[in-house]
């Protein structure tokens, strides 16, 4: 949703986004994430959401944990970039602590090559 202007979002999407930002702000401050504090932040920003959103979001955050939710990400695809680099550090003998990451990347490349060798054509 970052590449979409908020004016083009549906009401439900905007409410979810507002609650997400409120929860992230509270988490960053180290404050308790609950419906009341989320509502306070949302109202202070001059916005409003349906009354069930802060309660729903705060229950989910308290059950799963904000740290875990941040690790999960949105799962909506997109992004993808930003993986490159590290090749020079691996070529230089792992200087800079990038040796483990380079080994994992090389293993991933090998696995991808093995998948490409399969004689399976879904559409053929």
Buried (B, 14 or more C-beta within 10 A) or exposed (E): BEEEEEEEBEEEEBBBBBBBBBBBBBBEEEEEBBBEBBBBBBEEEEBEBEEEBBBBBBEBBEEEEBEEBEEEEEEEEEEEEEEEEBEEBBEEEBEEEBBEBBEEBEEEEEEEEEEEEEEEEEEE
